[in-house]
């Protein structure tokens, strides 16, 4: 569905900052085309807190000023967002942990996405949340017992195993993970898993010390080697009062993960090179120049690329983040170190430069700690030299990969990003408004615009960096396949 926002639209009636006679956001070939991927319909866009970044971009950069924008997004026939799990059949297994209370919300989220859900509960799971609750939410009887005569006459373990497109176990306790790893089938849920050809996914949920235990880690790795999907766990406060990894993912995240199971692995067989984090440029042995980048976006992109089937090399500056599973990590410090590591990792199919690289470095690094020198008065003068441009160097090679840059800006976001796209010979550029503290450096969420060579911009509304990363990887892979 396509809507045109004419000059009398709500956004254009507002004063456009820094407006002048030229129409900002336009290229020589015509005007900038905005593609929106919001979580809500267009009508309440300017009022929706989750889409506030979109309105902010429109008004501050003057994109709606003096012309017409094209806005496109997918809707079904009833005007709702397309359901990613439409007519998918999901068996939801509920293990015996306190996180079982989240499974009720998960049923709703799966059904909201169009899935048909059947619930199978272990004996322990039924102690934490009632089967009646799950029956009311799923709209179908809950399956509890392996030897239930009524169930066997209708849809027993074999029928459920054949029926399912996906078996999602949430929560998956340490005991349940161990039984699955050993192939033990002593209840209905584990029997269904052994009997199915469908994709099986688990959402671990347990105390942080239990999750770190070597046997739990070994069992989880064994399941991954057998092509089980493992969603999470997340880090945070736990029911016992501990803090750490072991929390089950939230229902929205699990529904997203379930939908991803049905996507074709868009980067299978591809080598993806990603840079992340800041760089550090030494002044003397105890001081350096750096920036506020946390590396979270780059690490989320690496994880999303692995989920899409890619072989991922992650080159990161100094950060305090765990390495994503199945990612080859290379740690560097300076911009020159990062360039050398990138060139050594070539050839690759896709280069995503999300690192915040220092543009300049001190010309001379003092061999000893700099002291206060009265002869300098109250100041200290550092002579700076330009660092190599990693992104431009890789993007202009004869064997260049598909190249995606990042532009972290505090003003004129799309103008500056579009200029960088052209100057560095990029295929796509991701523009981030780091002046907004809710989506800037060190934040847990992000919102961005992706600009292509035709100066068409796709906007992604504010959400977690993990979700943005999955959306970006899907978008980038689609554009790669069009080349």
C-alpha positions in Angstrom: 0.0 0.0 0.0 1.4 3.4 -0.9 0.4 6.7 0.6 1.5 10.2 -0.5 1.9 12.9 2.0 0.9 16.1 0.2 2.0 19.6 1.2 -0.9 20.1 3.5 0.0 17.0 5.6 0.3 17.2 9.4 4.1 17.1 9.2 4.4 19.8 6.6 2.1 22.2 8.5 4.7 22.3 11.2 7.7 24.7 10.9 10.6 23.0 9.3 13.9 23.8 11.1 16.6 25.5 9.0 14.2 25.7 6.1 15.3 27.6 3.0 14.4 27.9 -0.6 15.9 24.6 -1.6 14.1 21.4 -0.8 16.4 19.5 1.6 16.6 15.7 1.3 16.4 15.8 -2.5 19.0 14.5 -5.0 19.7 15.7 -8.5 17.7 12.8 -9.8 14.6 13.7 -7.8 13.4 13.8 -4.3 14.4 11.4 -1.5 12.0 8.5 -1.2 11.2 7.4 2.3 10.3 3.7 2.9 8.9 3.1 6.4 9.0 -0.1 8.4 7.0 1.0 11.5 5.4 -1.2 14.1 2.1 0.6 13.7 -0.1 2.2 11.0 0.8 5.5 9.4 -2.2 7.5 10.9 -0.9 7.6 14.5 2.7 7.9 13.4 3.4 11.3 14.8 1.7 10.4 18.1 3.3 6.9 18.5 6.2 6.9 21.0 7.7 3.9 19.3 7.8 5.9 16.0 8.8 9.2 17.5 12.2 8.9 15.8 10.5 8.9 12.4 8.7 12.1 13.0 11.9 13.6 14.5 13.8 12.8 11.3 11.1 14.2 9.1 10.9 17.5 10.8 14.4 18.2 11.8 16.0 17.3 8.5 13.1 19.0 6.6 12.4 15.9 4.5 8.7 16.8 4.3 9.3 20.4 3.5 8.4 21.7 0.1 7.5 18.5 -1.6 5.8 15.1 -1.6 7.2 12.0 0.1 6.4 8.5 -1.0 5.7 6.2 2.0 5.4 2.5 1.5 4.9 -0.4 3.9 3.1 -3.8 3.7 -0.4 -4.2 5.0 -2.8 -7.1 4.7 -6.3 -6.7 3.3 -7.6 -5.5 6.6 -5.0 -2.7 6.9 -2.9 -4.5 9.5 0.8 -5.4 9.5 1.5 -8.7 7.7 1.5 -11.7 10.0 4.8 -13.4 9.8 3.5 -16.7 11.3 0.3 -16.9 9.2 -1.0 -20.5 9.3 2.2 -21.8 10.9 1.6 -24.7 13.3 3.5 -24.4 16.5 3.7 -26.8 19.4 4.6 -24.8 22.5 6.2 -27.0 25.2 6.1 -25.5 28.7 8.7 -26.8 31.2 8.7 -26.6 35.0 10.2 -23.3 35.8 9.0 -20.0 37.2 9.4 -18.5 33.7 6.4 -20.6 32.7 4.3 -17.6 33.5 5.7 -15.9 30.4 4.4 -18.7 28.2 0.9 -17.4 28.5 1.9 -14.1 26.9 3.9 -16.0 24.4 0.8 -17.9 23.2 -0.9 -14.6 22.6 2.1 -13.2 20.7 2.3 -16.3 18.5 -1.4 -16.1 17.7 -1.2 -12.4 17.0 1.4 -13.3 14.3 -1.1 -15.7 12.8 0.1 -19.0 14.2 -2.0 -21.9 15.3 -0.7 -23.0 18.7 -1.0 -26.3 20.6 0.3 -26.4 24.1 2.1 -29.4 25.7 3.0 -29.0 29.4 5.3 -31.1 31.5 4.1 -32.1 35.0 6.3 -29.3 36.5 5.1 -26.7 34.0 1.5 -27.4 35.1 2.5 -26.6 38.6 3.5 -23.0 37.7 0.7 -22.1 35.4 -2.6 -23.8 35.0 -3.5 -25.8 31.9 -6.9 -24.0 31.9 -5.1 -20.7 31.4 -3.2 -22.1 28.5 -6.3 -23.7 27.0 -8.2 -20.4 27.2 -5.3 -18.5 25.5 -4.6 -21.1 22.8 -8.2 -22.0 22.0 -7.3 -25.7 22.2 -7.1 -28.4 24.8 -3.7 -28.6 26.6 -1.8 -31.9 26.3 -0.3 -33.2 29.5 0.1 -37.0 29.6 1.9 -39.4 27.4 -0.6 -42.1 28.1 -3.8 -40.1 28.0 -6.3 -42.4 26.2 -8.4 -39.4 25.0 -5.3 -37.7 23.6 -4.1 -40.9 21.9 -7.5 -41.3 20.3 -7.4 -37.8 18.8 -4.0 -36.1 18.6 -1.4 -38.1 20.6 2.4 -37.7 20.5 2.8 -39.0 17.0 0.0 -36.9 15.6 1.4 -33.8 17.3 4.9 -34.5 16.1 3.6 -34.8 12.5 1.3 -31.8 12.8 3.9 -29.3 14.0 5.9 -26.9 11.7 7.9 -25.8 14.8 8.3 -27.1 18.3 9.2 -24.3 20.7 10.0 -25.2 24.3 9.7 -22.2 26.6 10.8 -22.4 29.3 13.4 -25.1 28.8 14.8 -26.0 32.2 18.2 -27.6 32.9 16.6 -30.9 33.5 14.6 -30.7 30.2 17.7 -29.7 28.2 19.6 -32.7 29.7 16.8 -35.1 28.8 16.6 -33.8 25.3 20.4 -34.0 24.9 20.4 -37.7 26.0 17.3 -38.6 23.9 15.3 -39.5 26.9 11.5 -39.8 26.2 9.8 -40.2 29.5 7.0 -37.7 29.1 4.8 -36.4 26.3 6.9 -33.4 25.4 10.2 -35.2 25.0 8.5 -38.0 23.1 7.1 -35.5 20.6 10.6 -34.1 20.1 12.1 -37.5 19.3 9.2 -38.2 16.9 9.2 -35.0 14.9 10.8 -33.8 11.7 10.0 -30.2 12.5 12.4 -27.6 13.7 12.9 -27.7 17.4 13.8 -24.6 19.4 14.4 -24.1 23.1 14.4 -21.0 25.3 16.6 -21.8 28.3 15.4 -20.5 31.7 17.2 -21.2 34.9 19.4 -19.7 37.7 22.5 -17.9 36.4 24.8 -20.4 38.2 23.0 -23.4 36.7 23.3 -21.8 33.2 27.0 -21.5 33.6 27.4 -25.1 34.8 29.6 -27.1 32.4 27.1 -29.9 32.0 24.3 -27.5 31.0 26.6 -25.8 28.5 27.7 -29.2 27.1 24.1 -30.3 26.8 23.1 -27.1 25.0 26.0 -27.3 22.6 25.0 -30.9 21.8 21.5 -29.8 21.0 22.9 -27.0 18.7 25.0 -29.6 16.9 21.8 -31.5 16.3 20.3 -28.4 14.7 18.2 -27.4 17.6 17.6 -23.6 17.8 18.6 -22.0 21.1 16.9 -18.7 21.9 18.6 -16.9 24.7 18.9 -16.8 27.6 18.9 -13.1 28.5 20.8 -11.4 31.3 19.0 -9.7 34.2 17.5 -10.0 37.6 16.1 -13.4 38.5 13.3 -14.7 40.7 15.9 -15.9 43.3 17.5 -12.5 43.5 20.6 -13.3 41.4 21.6 -11.3 38.4 23.1 -12.8 35.3 22.4 -14.8 32.2 19.6 -17.3 32.6 16.4 -15.3 32.2 14.0 -16.6 29.5 13.6 -14.1 26.6 10.5 -12.0 26.6 7.4 -13.1 24.7 7.9 -10.5 21.9 11.5 -11.6 21.4 10.6 -15.3 21.3 7.8 -14.6 18.8 10.3 -12.9 16.6 12.7 -15.8 16.9 9.9 -18.2 16.0 9.2 -16.2 12.9 12.8 -16.2 11.9 12.8 -20.0 11.9 10.6 -19.9 8.8 12.8 -17.5 6.9 15.2 -18.8 4.3 18.8 -18.5 5.6 19.5 -15.5 3.4 23.3 -15.5 4.0 24.1 -19.2 3.7 27.5 -19.7 2.3 28.5 -16.0 2.7 31.5 -14.7 4.5 30.5 -11.6 6.4 33.1 -9.2 7.9 31.8 -6.8 10.6 33.7 -4.1 12.6 32.4 -3.0 16.0 33.1 -0.8 18.9 35.4 2.1 19.3 39.1 2.5 18.5 41.7 3.9 20.9 44.6 6.2 19.9 47.3 6.5 22.4 48.6 9.9 23.7 51.1 8.4 26.1 51.3 5.1 28.1 48.3 6.1 30.3 46.1 8.2 28.1 44.3 7.7 24.9 41.6 9.2 22.6 38.4 7.3 22.1 34.6 7.7 21.8 31.4 6.4 23.5 30.7 3.4 21.2 29.8 0.3 23.2 30.0 -2.1 20.3 26.5 -3.5 21.1 25.1 -2.8 17.6 28.0 -4.5 15.9 27.8 -7.6 18.1 24.1 -7.8 17.5 24.7 -7.7 13.8 27.2 -10.5 14.0 24.8 -12.6 15.9 22.0 -11.9 13.4 24.3 -12.7 10.5 25.2 -16.1 12.0 21.4 -16.7 12.4 21.1 -16.0 8.7 23.6 -18.7 7.9 26.7 -16.6 7.4 30.3 -17.3 8.4 31.1 -14.2 10.4 34.4 -12.5 11.3 33.9 -9.8 13.9 36.8 -7.3 14.3 36.2 -5.2 17.4 37.8 -2.4 19.3 38.1 -2.5 23.1 34.7 -3.5 24.5 33.3 -5.5 27.4 31.0 -7.8 25.5 30.8 -11.6 25.2 31.6 -13.2 21.8 28.4 -14.3 20.0 28.2 -18.1 19.4 29.8 -19.3 16.1 31.5 -15.9 15.5 35.2 -15.6 14.8 36.4 -12.6 16.9 39.5 -10.5 16.4 40.3 -7.9 19.0 42.2 -4.7 18.0 42.9 -1.3 19.6 43.8 1.4 17.0 42.3 2.3 13.7 45.5 1.1 11.9 45.2 -2.2 13.8 41.6 -2.5 12.6 42.4 -1.8 9.0 45.2 -4.4 9.0 42.8 -7.0 10.5 40.1 -6.2 7.9 42.5 -6.5 5.0 43.7 -9.8 6.4 40.1 -11.1 6.5 39.5 -10.3 2.8 38.0 -11.9 0.7 34.5 -11.6 2.0 31.1 -11.2 0.5 29.7 -8.6 2.8 31.5 -5.9 4.8 29.5 -4.1 7.5 31.5 -1.3 9.1 29.6 -0.5 12.3 32.7 0.5 14.3 33.2 4.1 15.5 36.7 4.6 14.2 38.8 7.6 15.3 39.3 9.9 12.4 42.6 11.3 13.9 45.4 10.1 16.1 48.3 11.9 17.8 51.2 12.3 15.4 53.7 11.3 18.1 52.9 9.0 21.1 54.9 10.1 24.1 57.1 7.3 25.5 56.4 8.4 29.1 53.5 10.0 30.9 53.1 13.6 29.9 53.6 15.9 32.9 52.3 19.4 33.5 54.8 21.7 31.9 54.8 25.3 33.2 56.3 26.5 29.9 53.0 25.4 28.1 50.9 27.7 30.3 47.5 26.2 31.0 47.3 24.3 27.7 48.5 21.2 26.0 48.9 21.1 22.2 48.6 17.7 20.5 49.5 17.5 16.8 47.0 15.2 15.1 47.2 13.3 11.9 44.5 11.6 9.9 43.8 7.9 10.4 43.3 5.6 7.4 39.7 5.4 6.2 38.9 1.7 6.7 35.5 1.8 5.1 36.7 3.6 1.9 39.8 1.4 1.6 37.7 -1.8 1.6 34.9 -0.4 -0.5 37.2 0.8 -3.3 39.2 -2.4 -3.6 39.1 -4.2 -7.0 37.7 -7.2 -5.2 35.4 -5.1 -3.1 32.6 -6.8 -1.1 29.1 -5.5 -0.8 29.9 -2.6 1.5 27.6 -1.2 4.2 28.7 1.8 6.3 27.4 3.5 9.4 27.0 7.3 9.9 26.6 8.4 13.5 25.5 12.0 13.4 24.1 14.7 15.7 22.6 16.9 13.0 21.6 16.8 9.3 21.5 13.1 9.6 20.4 12.0 6.2 22.3 14.7 4.3 25.6 13.8 5.9 24.9 10.0 5.6 24.1 10.4 1.8 27.3 12.3 1.3 29.3 9.6 3.0 27.6 6.9 0.9 28.7 8.6 -2.3 32.2 9.7 -1.1 33.1 6.2 0.1 31.6 4.2 -2.8 29.1 2.3 -0.5 26.2 0.2 -1.4 24.2 1.1 1.7 24.7 3.3 4.7 22.9 3.1 8.1 22.3 6.5 9.6 22.1 6.8 13.4 20.9 9.9 15.3 23.3 9.7 18.3 22.1 13.0 19.7 19.0 11.1 20.9 20.1 9.5 24.2 17.5 6.7 23.9 19.2 5.4 20.7 22.7 6.8 21.0 25.9 5.2 22.1 25.7 2.8 25.0 21.9 2.6 24.7 20.0 -0.7 24.6 17.7 0.4 21.7 18.2 1.9 18.3 16.4 3.4 15.4 18.0 4.1 12.0 17.6 4.9 8.3 19.2 2.9 5.6 20.0 4.8 2.4 20.9 3.1 -0.9 22.7 4.4 -4.0 19.5 5.8 -5.4 19.1 7.9 -2.2 16.1 5.9 -1.2 15.9 5.7 2.6 14.2 2.9 4.6 13.4 3.9 8.2 13.4 1.4 11.0 11.5 2.4 14.1 12.9 2.3 17.6 13.3 -1.1 19.1 16.0 -3.3 20.7 19.3 -3.4 19.0 18.9 -7.2 18.6 15.7 -6.7 16.7 17.1 -3.8 14.6 20.1 -6.1 13.8 17.9 -8.9 12.5 15.9 -6.4 10.4 19.1 -4.9 9.0 20.6 -8.2 8.1 17.4 -9.3 6.3 17.3 -6.0 4.4 21.0 -6.1 3.5 20.8 -9.7 2.3 17.8 -8.8 0.1 19.7 -6.0 -1.5 22.8 -8.1 -2.0 20.7 -10.7 -3.9 19.4 -7.9 -6.2 23.0 -7.0 -7.3 
